[in-house]
Amino acid sequence: MSFTEQAPEPNPSPISYVYDVPSEPEERDIFLRTKGREVMVEYMFACTVDSNGLPKGPKARTLNPQEMEELNMILLAFSGIDDLTKETVKKINLKQVLKVVLNKIDTGNKRVTRFPQSAIDIAQNAWDRYMSRYDPNNEVKDWGVDPENALLGPEDTLVNSEDDGSKSPRPATRRRMPSTVTQSSSANAKFARPSPSHPIFGTNGMMRGILSGRSNEGRISYKFDPYFSRPNFNVFESNRCTVGDWWPQQIAVVRDGAHGHIMGGIAGAPNEGVWSIVISGGYKGLDEDRGDTILYSGSGKGSEDNTTDTPVVTRATRAMQTAHTLGNTIRVIRSSRSDWRHAPEIGFRYDGLYRISRVLTSTNNHGGAYIRFELNRLATEPPYNFSRPTSAERKLYERIQNHY
C-alpha cells in the first residue's frame, strides 16, 4: 500500500496524541515508527526558525500548551522503552527523531529547528540514555540531510520535498499495519467530552479529566482534557496523596500529580532528585519488590546489549543518585504488574513514602553492569491500605474500554 503524505494545512488543529501505546514490543515499534514520525514531521514544520530564531515558513508557529503537551507525550513514548535493542533503535528511527529535536543534524543551513525546552529536555534524556550505548561516537553522519529525510526509515524514500513544508515526503510502499495498531490523529480518533454524570469519565469518575477517543479502526485512545486543572507532579513528599489511593491507569496517576510520566517509571531531575517512581515488575532477578524494601534498577538493566562492566548512567539514574545524596522522600506507586504479593489486583496504588538507603552495582544475565537502588518505606508512614480497588471500582474498571 503506497500513499502520499499531505503537508499540514495552515493553522492546523492540535494533534491528538494516542496515549495507549501498545505494550507488545512489535506492535509498539510499528506504532512509534508511524505515529511518532507523523507527529514529529508535523511539529518539525511548526518549529522551523530562521537565523534569527524567528518562525520560518508558512507552517511555522508558536505551539500552544496542548500541542506542547502532545509533543512531549510522544517523545516520552520514545524515551520510555526499557527493552531497547540496536534493532529497535533502527526500526523506530529513534536516533533520527532525537537528533531533529536536539538540532544535531547538520543540514547545511537547509533547516534549523527550535523545539520547546520541555521537548528538548525529554529528547536529551533519551539521547543520554540510549545513544551513549548505541552510538557514543556519533559515527553515522547526517551532513546536508534534511530532517524530513532523517525521519524517514530505511525502507522509505523522500521525494519532491521543499524547505517550507509545502510539499511533504512520500514514503515508499509499506506493509499494512496490524488491525490492533492505529495511526490515530485528530482526523481519525474522535474525542468528545463526556457527560458530567458519566460514572467513569464524568466529574466524579475514576477517569475524570481524561478524554476517550475512538479511531475509525475501533481503537480506544486517551488524552488529557485541556480544560481540566492538574496539580504539579514535581513536588516532594506525598503531594496530597493518601496511602491507598488507587487509579485505573497511569494517565490517571499523572492527572492527580502522583507521578510525572505516563509511561516512564522515574519522575525526577538530576539536580533535584526523584519525586516518584512506579513499580511495574517485568525484570525478575533484577528488580525486587518486597513491600517495605524495594530494589529498583536504573536504565539498561536487562537489555541484551548491556554487556559492559561499566553501568549506563542516564538522567533518570542521576536523579536517583541525587535523591540518595539528598535523602529525598519518594512517592511509590505500585502497579498490578509488581511482583509483590500485595500489589493491587488491577491498576495503580499509592503505597507511601520511601527513601533510598543504598546504591548498588549489580550484573545482569548478559554480564552487563547496572545500578540499582535499595528503597525503604518510612517508619512514620501509615499502614498499607489494601481496600482498593473496591468491588464497585473493579466493575467500572472493566467498562473503561466501552468508551462513552
Protein Blocks (a to p, Z undefined) as FASTA:
>chain_A
ZZddddddehiacddddfbbcfblklmmmmmmmmmmmmmmmmmmmmpccfkopaedjkbc
cddfklmmmmmmmmmmmmmcfkbcfklmmmnommmmmmmmnopacghhmaccdddfklmm
mmmmmmmmmmmmmmmnopaccehiafklmmpcfkbccehiafkopaccdddddddddfkb
ccddfklmccddddfklmklmmklmkgoiacdddfkopacddddfkbccddfbbghjlop
aehiacfbfklmmmnopambfkbmbdcdfklopfbdcdeehiehkaccehjaccdddehk
lgcklmcfbdcddfklmmmmmmmmnopacdddddfkbmbfkbcfbhjddebjcddfbdcd
dddfkopacddddddddfkbccddfkbccfklmmmmmmmmnoZZ
